Amino acid sequence: MKNRWKHIFIPVPAMVICLNLAACGDSGDVAGDDWRATGVVVGSGTITHNGESVDVLVTVSESSAAFYRDLPEQVLFDSVSFPMNIPDAAQAFNAISFEDIDGDGESDVLVSFIHENGDATELSWIWDPAERYVFREDLSTAALSGGDLSEYVGLWEYQGENLWLRIREDATWEFVNDQDEVSEYGTLWVDEYGITLHFDGSGDTLQLDRTVSGDLMDITNGGSLFPVEGIQSQQPYFTRNGLEINAAVEMGTFLLGNGVCSYSGLGDGYNTADCYWEITKNGDYTHDGIRELHFDAICYIPEDSIPNFDQQYTTVTSSELYDFYTGMWLTTSTAYGNSQRGDNYYLHTVSWQENSYLIEFAYSTNWQYNVGDWAQVLTKSYSVYLPEEYNGLVFAAEAQPGSYKDTAKRMQLDSISPEAAIMDIDTVDPYSSLYFSLCY
């Protein structure tokens, strides 16, 4: 971030030149006049460096405070640049101090303002022989009287970037990514034009202008920020989490390691083994803006994947539908044995980039035993109805957990984590699944 942003930062020497030019313009109205009588002086004091003291007079503007020698001629001695604009600086100026704050024997600077509503702003700089006056945010406090902070509190998305600006009620801010990891932070100032971000540590500032429509414009970097309810990456969930579409519809069978588990009783002889999955389409129609998909998801379980049990046993496979863009599980309840589509009917809404998509589906299950070379074959027959423009439907065949306890817990996930993102579902290892894209 610190290398990316073109922060608005005016070095002290540049400010000295600008202030000197402005001061000369102000004091040149009547040649030979004592500038000290013009009314621009707001304070005075004595600055001491290297054992030498100089009496100075102080002027302030929205962006800085300047220190002039106490002479009839207006001669600039030094200055400090404010970390943000203070629009009412001239009216709100309260006092200035050149006391030694850090005890090194050198004069430091503290400028205080009291705004019309009673809020106070105090800004401090510590003397450094190499860099002159260095602004210290930790020794400063900024009031919010420049504008209404409540209009900005919340989350702003930086358009086209994996970046969000979070503004808090205490006038602090932070830039975060789609994982809510903080990359930059600091304090801010509100004025009639928008907000000024002060970057903690570097002392740089970034102005964000408020538009008529209420958005924020970053003129320096050529970007726009818009208020949002929550963080949602521009990258699809599956992509940013490294979940690959590793199987294909109508392309035969695909091996799923540990894709089936078997046990008797309450977990006796619990075992996981391999199986194979394939998807075949039975229909794909579009009418009246609705896409209608009919397909079979078929699981083939080899003979050697089921141990020899001396009593009745249970065989379990797991498969679900997900949304590619948000990772949302299109939640269903566990189906035991054979079932009809009327037993398994579901409706979910997927929201992605300010669009909502209603997904309606039903399925039936059919177990067959000793089919050719297979010990068991499970067929899940789906009918899905979705908006024509939606293309994020994913079928996932999932590996089984390593214990009966986790398998039993997985059967209750519809009540534990309904519509959860796949990475957040307990007992499911998303990197061990087969993923079929159904809307290619």
N, C-alpha and C positions, 0 to 999 in steps of 0.2 A: 504494500500500500504506500509506504513512504516514497518509494521510487516511482509509483504510478501517478500519484496526484500532483498536479501543477498547483501547489498551494500559492495563495496570494501572500507573499512575504516581502516586505520592504526593508532592506538592510539599513542600519542606523546611519552610515555615511550618506546614503541616498536621501534619507529624511533630512539630514542636516542641510544639504544643498537646497532641497525644496523649501524648507522652512526659512532659510536665509533669503531666498528669492522672494517669498511671500512677504517676509518682514520688511524687506527693502521697499516693496511696492506700497506697503501700508504706511511706512514712515516717511515717504518721500513727498507727501502732499505739500508741506511747507518746509523749504530748505532751512536748516539750522535750528529747527524746533527740537526741544527735548522730548524724545519719543515716550519717555516715562510718564508724560502728562496726557497721553492720548486716551487713556482708559483701558488699554488692552492688558495691562499688568494685573494678574489675579493673585500673585503670591510672591514671596521672596525667601531667601535663605542663604546659607553658606555651604559651599561644596569644598571638601578637603580631600586631596589626593597627594600621596607621597609627601605628606607633611606641609603642603602648601594649600592655603585657603583662598577662595574666590567668592565674593559676594555676588549673588545672581538675582535677577528678577524673572518671574515665570509667566508665560502665556500658555493658553490651552486651545486646542481645536478638537474636532470630532475624533481625530486619529492620533493625536500626540500632545506632548507637553514639551515646550522649549525653554531653555535656560539661557538668559542673556546677561552679559556683564552689566553691573550697575553703573552705567555711564550714560551721558547724554546721547551719544551715538548708539544706534542699535547694533551691537556686536554679539553674534551668537557664540555661546560657550559650549553648550552640549544640548542633548535632547533625549527623550525616550518615545518609542512608538507604542501605542496601545495595541493589545492583542486583538481588539475588535473595535469597531466604530462606536462611539458614545455620542449619539445625536444631540443630547442636551448638555454636553460637556461644559460649555461656557456658563450656563445657568445653574448647573448642579455642582460645579466645583466647590469643594469645601476647604481643603487644606493640602499642603505639600510638606513633606519632611525629608531632610537630607541626613538624618541620623544614621549612625553605623549599626545596621541591623545584625550583621553576622559577626561583629567583634573583631574585624581584621584591621581596624584603624582607618578604613576608607569610607567615604560617604556613599550611602545607598539611597534609593529613592522610594518614597511611598506617596502616592497620590490618592486622595479620597474625594468621593462625590456623594452628595445626598440629593436624591431625586425628588421630584415634586410629590410623589406619593409616600415619601418617607423611607424608601428603600435606600440602602447604602452600597456603594461600590468602592473597594479598596484594591489598588494595583501596586505591586512591589517589584523592584528591580534590584539585583545585587551587583556590585561592581566587580568586574573581571578585567585585569590589566590587558588581556589579549583581545577580549570581545567587547569591552566597555560595559554598558549596562545590560544585564541578562534578565529577562522577565522570569519571575518565579511564580508559577501558578499556585504552588502549594502554600505560598504566603499571601495569596490574593483571594478576594471574594468578589463576585460579580452579581449585581442586582438584576432583576428582570424588568425593570421599569421602562426599558426601551420599547416594549411591545407586549402583546398578549401571548405568553408561552403556550397557553392551553390550546391554541389553534394548531400547534405543531406536535404536541405530545402524542406518541404512538410510533407506528412502524411505517417506513417509507421504502418502496422498492426502487432501486436504481435500474432504469430500463435498459435491457440488453446486457446487464452485468449480473454476475453471481454475487450480488451485493445488496444489503439492506441497511438503512439508517434507522436506528432506534433512538428516539428522543424521550427522555424521562422528565418527570415533573420537577426535579431538582436542578434542571438546566444542565444536566450531563447528557452526553450522547455517545454512541458507539457504532462503528461499522461492523456488520457481521456477515458471514456467508450462509449458505443454505443449511449448514450444520450448526448454525447459531454460534460459530466460533468468532471471537472478537479479533479484529485486525488493527483497528485504530479506535481511539477514544479521547474524550476531552470534555470541555465545557462549551457553552454557546451563549450568544447574545442575540436578542430579538430586537429588531428595529422596524420602521415603517416599510422597509423594502423586502424584508425576509429575515433570514437568520445568518449569523456568522459563526462558523465552527472554529474553535480554537483547539489545535492538536496538542494533546498533552506531551510534554517532553521536548518536542521540536520548536514549539512556539509559533509554528506556521498557522495561517488562517485560511479558511475557504468560505466564500460568500455564496449562499444559495438564495436566489431571488424568488419571491412569491409571484405566481402568475395570476391573471384575472380569474382563471378557472380553479385556483387553489392548489395547483401543483408547485413543485420547486424546480428551478432551473439552475444548473451548474454551468454558468457561462464559461468559466475558465477551462473546464474539461469537455465542454460540449455535451452535457448529459441532462437527463430529466429524471425526477423522482416523483413517484405517485403514492398516495396513502393506500395501504393494504391492511387486511385483517390479520394475516399471518404470513410466514415465510413459505414460499413455494418456488422451488428452483425452476429455471427455464429448461433445465435438462430433465428428461423423463426419469422417474424413480428407478426403473430397472437399469438404465444406462449409468447413472451416477453411482449406483451401488454395485456395478460390475456383474449384474445378473444377465447372462447371455441367453438369447433364444438358441438353444442347442439341439432342438429337434424340429422336424418339419411335417406338416400335414400331407397326407397322401404320398409319403416317401418310405413306407415300410415300417419295421419295428425298430425301437431304440432301447438299448439296455439301460436299466435303472438299478444301480447297485443298492443292495439292502432295501429294495422297494416293496418287499412283502415281509410280514412277520406272522408267526404261528405260535400257538400256545394252547394248553388245555386248562380247564378249571379257571382259577384266578391267577394265571400267569405261569403255571407249571410248564417247564420245558421251553420257555420263551426263546424264540430263535428268529433271526432276520436273515434274508437271503435275496438273491437277485430275481428280477422279473423283467419283462419287456412290455413296452407300450407302443401303440400306434393310434393314429387318428385318421378316420376316413370320413369324407363329406358325403352326405345324402341329398343336400340341397342348399342353394345359396341364391336368394331372390331379393330384389329391391323393388319396393312399391310404396308410393305415397310418402316418400322420405324415410321409410323404415327398411332396414336390412334384416332379412330373416335367414338364420343359419340353422341347418340340421346336420348333426355329425355324431359319429360314434367314437368314443374313447375306449380302446380295448386293451386290457391288461392280460398278458400271457404268463402263467406261472409254471415253470418247469417242474418235473417230477422231483428232481434232486434239491429243489428249494423248500420242500416240505419234509420235515423229519417224520420218522415213524412214531406215531402215538398209539398207545394201547387203550385209549379212550377217546371220546368225542373231543374234537379240537376246533379252534377258531382260526380262520385266516383273515388277515386285514391288509388292505391296501389303502393308500390315501391319495386323493386328487381333488383339486379345487380350481376355480376360476379367479383370476386376478386382473387388475387394471395395470397396464404397462406404464402409464404416466404417473400415477400416484402410489402404485404398489398396493392399493386397497384390495383386501380380500372380499370377494363377493360372497358373503358368508352363507353357508348352508349348514344344516344339522346333519349329523352322521346317519347314513343310511345302512341299516343292517339287513343282510340278505337281499332277496329280490324285492323290488318296489316298482310302483307305477308313477308316471309323471305327475299325476294328481297329488301324490304324496310329497312331491318335492318341487314346489313352485316358489320362486323367489323374485324379488324386485329390489334393485339397488340404484342409487344415483351417484355417478362419478362426477366430481368437479375438478376442472383443470383449466388454468389460465382464463378465468372468468366465464367459462362455458360449463354447462351442466348436461350430462347425458344419462338418460334413463335406460337401464339395462334390465330386461325382463327375460327370465329363462325358467325352464322346467326340464327335469331329466328322470329317466327310469334306470334301474339297475337289474342286471340279469347274470346270475352265476351259473356256469356250466362246469361239469366235472368229466375228467378223462376224455378230453377232446383231442383226438389225434395224439401228438407227442406231448401234449400239455396236461398237467395234473388238473389245473383249473383255468378257466377263462372268464374274466369279468368284462361285461360290456355295459358302458354307461352311455345311454342314448339321449342327446341334448336337443332341445329346440330353444333357440335364442333369438330375441327381438331387440334390436338396438338402432339408434339413429344412423342414417346413411353415412354421415360424415365422420362417425366414430370408428377408429381403427386400432384401439388399444386392448382388445380382449386377448388374454393369455390363459391357456390351459396348463396347469402345473401338475405333474405326477411327482409325488414327494416320497423321499426315502423315509423309512421307519426309524423311530427312536431306538436307543440301545437297551431300553428296559421296558418291562411290562407297565411299570408305574407311569412312565411318560406316555406310553401308548394309551393307557386309560385316561390320562389327563387330556390328551389330544382329542379324545372323543367328546370332551366337554367344552372345547374351545369356542363353540358358537355362543356360549353364555359368558365365557371368560374374556374374549377379545373380539367381539363382533366388529366387522369392517376395519380391523386393524391393518396397518401396513405390514407386508410380509416379513420385513426385518424385525418387527416387534412382536411376532407371534411366538410364544413360548413352545418349546419342543419341536419346532420346525427349523431345519437347517436349510436356508434358502439356496446355499451353494451346492447342495447335493441333489437338486431336483432336475427333472426334465421340463423344458419350457417349449410349448408350441404356440406360435402366433396364429390366431384364428381369423384375423382380418387382413391377411396379406393381399 
